[in-house]
Amino acid sequence: MKSLKVFSIAIFLLFLFFSNSCSHKNKGIDCNDIIRITINYLPKGIDPAIPISDCNYIFYYTPVLKEITLYEQGNICQLVFFINNFKTSNENTFLDFRININLENKDGEINRLCLGEDDLIVFNGVLMKNEMELFEFINKLLY
């Protein structure tokens, strides 16, 4: 009787462990849920006197700030692919933002991607590892 109880508890704990490990995986962003991507950026050659240490400060450069909005599903899915494959970084980095990207989904939720000098990537406030293919993709879209 005691061994059956121990066996039952062990089976229950294994079930609980495996169900939690499978159900809490980060699913990332579904590109089909994104309705638009708005990109605000400083043109190449604009060199602010003070580094832009907060992604929102880009909007202080209104006279030269550019904006594009993406609705094309191929570009949206490509950008989401990069985001879903980001890996966090623990490196100290120099913050100097130049590009503010807002991804708006069907529910009105907005995810923010900020890019900057020296291959700086911050997604929803978290520093990410360098992803050169992302920068190449963004350069083709903007310049």
SULVENPE-V524511 format. One line per field, one symbol per residue. ss: DSSP state (A for helix, B for strand, O for the rest). phi: phi as a letter, one per 40 degrees, with the letter a starting at -180 (. if undefined). A space follows every 10 residues. Layout:
ss: ???
phi: ???
//
This chain:
ss: OAAAAAAAAA AAAAAAAAAA AAAOOOOOOO AAABBBBBBB BBOOOOOOOO OOOOAAAAAA AOOOBBBBBB OOAAAAAAAA AAAAOOOBOO OOOOOOBBBB BBBBBOOOOB BBBBBBAAAB BBBOOBBBOO OAAAAAAAAA AAO
phi: .ccccccccc cccccccccc cccbcccgbc cccccabbbb acccgcbccb dccbdccdcc cdcbcbabbb bcdccccccc dcccbcbcbb ccaccacbbb bbbbcccgcb bbbbbacffc bbbfgbcbcd bdccccccdc ccb
//
